[in-house]
């Protein structure tokens, strides 16, 4: 577990880099600066802070694959392998096993279920990493059983810190890395609430 956990770097907001045995995967890269090019990029949905054309173009190389929901426009990615996914699709891409899962809001209009936007479960060395995308606490989480959960905690556009603590239990996580808080979301209060509500049996890692 520690080797897989050590491969995960929270870049900020909902952006992550996973560097495992020389294969590099990014999730929702945004304001990433100068980093190594990607073997695989996963995009959860089309909002600017998750689907940044500028950042994607910084990270692509000739062999990069970019995975996105079916309803995102990709004409700017000439010559790049584009993979469209819908909830519950499975793909083996660039040495990673990827499953798309639902991500949506309940009682908010920002991320409607009808858009079929995504979270992802990534299998590395037999361990399952769940990136929740911009989601609320949704019933489909009961179907997951993962090792590491990357969960939004900021509220407003996603579940809040208290709900995210419940989500960590629902998905069976042993380790959770909170995301989508501070910065443009809140003043950091969400992290305090999340820590106060998180089960003592679940390790928190700040990426």
Long-range contacts (C-beta under 8 A, 24 or more apart in sequence): 1-127, 1-147, 1-148, 1-174, 1-175, 3-125, 4-124, 4-125, 4-127, 4-129, 4-147, 4-148, 5-148, 5-175, 5-205, 7-124, 8-129, 8-148, 8-150, 8-177, 8-207, 9-207, 10-150, 10-177, 10-179, 10-206, 10-207, 12-183, 13-49, 13-179, 13-180, 13-183, 13-184, 14-44, 14-49, 14-50, 14-131, 14-133, 14-134, 14-152, 14-179, 14-180, 16-131, 16-150, 16-179, 16-207, 18-122, 18-124, 18-129, 20-124, 20-125, 23-94, 23-95, 23-96, 25-94, 25-96, 25-122, 26-59, 27-120, 27-131, 27-150, 28-131, 28-133, 29-55, 29-56, 29-58, 29-59, 30-55, 31-55, 32-58, 32-59, 34-58, 35-59, 37-61, 37-64, 38-64, 39-63, 39-64, 39-65, 39-94, 39-95, 40-64, 40-65, 40-66, 40-67, 40-93, 40-94, 40-96, 40-98, 41-65, 41-66, 41-67, 42-67, 42-98, 42-120, 42-122, 42-131, 43-67, 43-68, 43-69, 43-72, 44-69, 44-103, 44-117, 44-118, 44-119, 44-120, 44-131, 44-133, 44-134, 45-69, 45-72, 45-103, 45-111, 45-115, 45-117, 45-118, 45-133, 45-134, 46-71, 46-72, 46-117, 47-110, 47-134, 49-184, 50-133, 50-134, 63-94, 65-93, 65-94, 67-91, 67-93, 67-98, 67-100, 67-120, 69-100, 69-115, 69-116, 69-117, 69-118, 70-116, 71-115, 71-116, 85-118, 86-116, 86-118, 87-116, 87-118, 96-122, 96-123, 96-124, 97-122, 97-123, 98-122, 98-123, 99-123, 101-130, 101-140, 101-144, 102-135, 102-138, 102-140, 103-132, 103-133, 103-134, 103-135, 103-138, 104-135, 104-136, 104-138, 105-134, 105-135, 105-136, 105-157, 105-158, 106-136, 106-137, 106-138, 107-136, 108-136, 108-157, 110-134, 110-157, 111-135, 111-157, 111-158, 121-146, 130-171, 130-173, 132-158, 132-167, 134-158, 134-180, 135-159, 136-163, 137-163, 137-164, 137-166, 137-167, 137-170, 141-167, 141-170, 141-171, 142-170, 144-170, 144-171, 144-172, 145-171, 145-172, 146-171, 146-172, 146-173, 147-173, 147-174, 147-175, 148-173, 148-174, 148-175, 148-176, 148-177, 149-173, 149-175, 149-176, 149-177, 150-176, 150-177, 150-179, 151-176, 151-177, 151-178, 151-179, 152-178, 152-179, 152-180, 152-181, 153-178, 153-179, 153-180, 153-181, 153-190, 153-191, 153-193, 153-194, 154-180, 154-181, 154-182, 154-185, 154-186, 154-190, 155-185, 155-186, 155-190, 156-185, 156-186, 157-185, 160-190, 160-193, 161-189, 161-190, 161-191, 161-192, 161-193, 161-194, 161-195, 161-196, 161-197, 162-193, 162-194, 162-197, 164-194, 165-194, 165-197, 165-198, 165-199, 166-197, 168-198, 168-199, 168-202, 169-199, 169-202, 173-202, 174-202, 174-203, 175-202, 175-203, 175-204, 175-205, 176-202, 176-203, 176-204, 176-205, 177-204, 177-205, 177-206, 177-207, 178-204, 178-206, 179-207
